[in-house]
Amino acid sequence: MIEAAELSPRELRIRLGVAGLTFFVGVSILAAKFWAFHLTHSQAIYSDALESIVNVVTAAVGFVVIYYASKPADEDHPYGHGKVEHFSAAFEGGLIIFAAIFVVVEAVKAHIRGQTLTNLDEGMWIIGFCGLANLGFGLFLKSIGRRFASPSLQAAGVHLLVDFWTTLAAVVGVLAVKLTGLHSIDRVVALLLGLHMTFSGLRLVRGSALELMDAEDVKLLEQLAEIFEANVGDGIIQIHHIKIIRSGWFHHIDGHAVVPEFWNVEQAHDRLDIFESRVIKSYPYGGEVNFHLDPCKRKYCSVCDYKDCPVRAAQFQSRMPVVLEHLRSKVEPL
């Protein structure tokens, strides 16, 4: 079994620095949006500001989560602490749903009161700037999250991009009120934003639940298929039944490898060590690889390129490619 190195101090500093910056940016945008709401009394802008509260709270939680997730594996947590990042994303989704309910309630109250809007031009300029800030910073967070394999930063980036569309909708709603004079449009937009926030929160919660349950990630398996394909051969005849336990940045990969039946324990160990080392160096996440060995039983001779095989029953023709279907299969393909 080959295990990758732990998260480096530099990577941890970058993650924590980005989390701290996210909090600072979130507080600044939140203050600007509530200023715009105070000027305009727009329920659409109010709903947008409530979503920004979620950004600030989750940024604060994310700072703690990223630090905890970076801790190495120990006796109590043999697969590390990375899954806590998925709890952070689920927490963010839950807050978005709670904020959405509040948005809908306040929009209904405003409609009953027949509330009118004021200072529309100033409000649109303020939240328009906030929207562009969220767009740029959201793209930045997604990029950093992918680069450093941080589900928490990626989820924050996705939420900021959702927040950008929410802000854009609020701007359109306020503009429509300005052009038509129909103040009820603002409440309708707020209700629609509340529904949009609800579905966004549900998606985050669902995605986090799937990660916590280690649901199969087809894209990740496709990446592994390419890595395996580039490194099999010389006795590694076939790979199948791959399972991945994801713990944030750290992944544990289990699988089955078909090897020559005449190999002794030392031969198999040494060859698999080389293979696993090459795999984990090419893998986009940190982690470890552990293979169960299946003897070839002379069924794979036509696809086995191992030289000087003393038990070969058929001539080698062409090597069996590593494909997604085999990685998802619990049984040997032959």
Secondary structure, DSSP 8 states (H G I E B T S, - for coil): -EE-----HHHHHHHHHHHHHHHHHHHHHHHHHHHHHHHH--HHHHHHHHHHHHHHHHHHHHHHHHHHHTS---SS-TT-STTHHHHHHHHHHHHHHHHHHHHHHHHHHHHHHT-----HHHHHHHHHHHHHHHHHHHHHHHHHHHHTT-HHHHHHHHHHHHHHHHHHHHHHHHHHHHHH--THHHHHHHHHHHHHHHHHHHHHHHHHHHHHTT---HHHHHHHHHHHHHH-BTTB-EEEEEEEEEETTEEEEEEEEEE-TT--HHHHHHHHHHHHHHHHHHSSSEEEEEEEEEE-TTS-GGG---TT-TT--S---------HHHHH-SS---
